[in-house]
Amino acid sequence: MRPGLWMSAIMAVLLFSGSGTHARAHSSDMEAAFGNTVLSHYPDGGWVRHWFERDGSYRASFSDGRSISGNWTREGDRLCLNDIRPRFLVSRFCSKFTQVRLGESWAARDPLGRRVRNELVRGRSH
């Protein structure tokens, strides 16, 4: 997976929630994500699976075998990933988001303007 795809995955996942200001205080806004998987599909065939937890933790698994972890927080109309490990390009990344329901897919663009298709799928696919 190219370095840009890693950042694409971060951008893609940040587009799926509701409103609020802090992960634990507004976890009900994220309820559809808990116990499920945000799956990001890229034009080159790569994918990323993203998992959000009620306690504010986050992790992701890439089609090339890499993984990252961190914490998520709500900050106004943005969802932010913080303390991303291993640190690749940034340790924190925020983006505006749109609320979706289980089974829905949505188009997004990564920081480089490339298109990506995301979907919120039932269960914890690994």
C-alpha positions as CSV (number, residue, x, y, z in Angstrom):
1,M,0.0,0.0,0.0
2,R,1.4,3.4,-0.9
3,P,2.1,6.0,1.8
4,G,-0.8,8.1,0.5
5,L,-3.2,5.3,0.9
6,W,-2.6,5.2,4.7
7,M,-3.6,8.8,4.9
8,S,-6.5,8.2,2.6
9,A,-7.8,5.6,5.0
10,I,-7.7,8.1,7.8
11,M,-9.6,10.7,5.8
12,A,-12.2,8.2,4.6
13,V,-13.1,6.9,8.1
14,L,-13.6,10.4,9.4
15,L,-16.7,11.0,7.3
16,F,-19.3,8.8,9.0
17,S,-20.6,10.1,12.3
18,G,-23.1,12.4,13.9
19,S,-22.8,15.5,16.1
20,G,-21.2,16.1,19.5
21,T,-18.0,17.2,21.1
22,H,-16.3,14.3,23.0
23,A,-16.1,10.6,22.4
24,R,-17.3,9.4,25.8
25,A,-19.8,12.2,26.2
26,H,-21.4,11.6,22.8
27,S,-20.8,7.9,22.2
28,S,-24.5,7.4,21.4
29,D,-23.9,9.5,18.2
30,M,-21.4,6.8,17.2
31,E,-23.6,3.8,18.2
32,A,-23.8,2.4,14.7
33,A,-20.0,2.1,14.5
34,F,-19.6,0.2,17.8
35,G,-19.4,-3.5,17.2
36,N,-19.3,-2.9,13.4
37,T,-16.7,-2.1,10.8
38,V,-16.1,0.9,8.6
39,L,-14.7,-0.6,5.4
40,S,-12.9,1.7,3.0
41,H,-12.5,0.6,-0.7
42,Y,-9.8,2.3,-2.9
43,P,-9.7,2.4,-6.7
44,D,-6.4,0.4,-6.7
45,G,-8.1,-2.5,-5.0
46,G,-6.8,-1.8,-1.5
47,W,-9.0,-1.6,1.5
48,V,-8.9,-0.6,5.2
49,R,-11.1,-1.9,8.0
50,H,-11.7,0.6,10.8
51,W,-13.0,-0.1,14.3
52,F,-14.2,2.4,16.9
53,E,-14.8,1.6,20.6
54,R,-17.0,3.2,23.2
55,D,-14.0,4.0,25.4
56,G,-12.6,6.3,22.7
57,S,-10.0,3.8,21.2
58,Y,-9.6,3.2,17.5
59,R,-7.7,0.7,15.4
60,A,-7.5,-0.1,11.7
61,S,-6.2,-3.0,9.5
62,F,-4.9,-2.5,6.0
63,S,-5.1,-4.9,3.0
64,D,-1.2,-5.0,3.0
65,G,-1.1,-6.3,6.6
66,R,-0.2,-3.1,8.4
67,S,-2.3,-1.8,11.3
68,I,-2.6,1.4,13.2
69,S,-4.2,2.4,16.5
70,G,-5.1,5.6,18.4
71,N,-8.0,7.4,20.1
72,W,-11.0,9.2,18.6
73,T,-12.7,12.3,20.0
74,R,-15.5,14.5,18.9
75,E,-14.8,18.1,18.4
76,G,-17.8,20.1,17.3
77,D,-18.6,19.0,13.7
78,R,-15.4,17.0,13.4
79,L,-14.2,13.6,14.3
80,C,-10.5,13.4,15.2
81,L,-8.0,10.6,15.5
82,N,-5.4,11.3,18.1
83,D,-2.1,9.7,19.2
84,I,-2.0,7.6,15.9
85,R,0.5,4.8,16.2
86,P,2.8,4.0,14.6
87,R,3.3,7.6,13.7
88,F,3.5,7.7,9.9
89,L,2.8,11.3,8.7
90,V,0.8,12.7,11.6
91,S,-0.1,11.8,15.1
92,R,-3.5,13.6,14.9
93,F,-6.0,14.1,12.1
94,C,-9.4,15.6,12.0
95,S,-12.1,15.9,9.3
96,K,-15.7,17.0,8.9
97,F,-18.1,14.1,8.9
98,T,-21.6,13.0,7.7
99,Q,-23.8,10.6,9.6
100,V,-24.6,7.2,8.0
101,R,-26.5,4.1,9.1
102,L,-25.5,0.5,9.1
103,G,-25.4,-0.9,5.6
104,E,-25.0,2.5,3.9
105,S,-22.0,3.5,1.7
106,W,-20.8,6.9,0.8
107,A,-18.2,8.5,-1.4
108,A,-15.4,10.6,0.0
109,R,-12.1,12.0,-1.1
110,D,-8.7,11.6,0.6
111,P,-6.4,14.5,1.4
112,L,-4.9,14.1,-2.1
113,G,-8.3,14.4,-3.8
114,R,-8.6,10.7,-4.7
115,R,-12.0,9.1,-4.5
116,V,-12.8,6.4,-2.0
117,R,-16.0,4.4,-1.3
118,N,-16.8,3.7,2.4
119,E,-19.4,1.5,3.9
120,L,-20.5,0.7,7.4
121,V,-20.8,-3.1,7.6
122,R,-22.4,-5.3,10.2
123,G,-20.0,-7.0,12.6
124,R,-16.3,-7.0,13.2
125,S,-14.8,-8.2,10.0
126,H,-11.1,-9.0,10.4
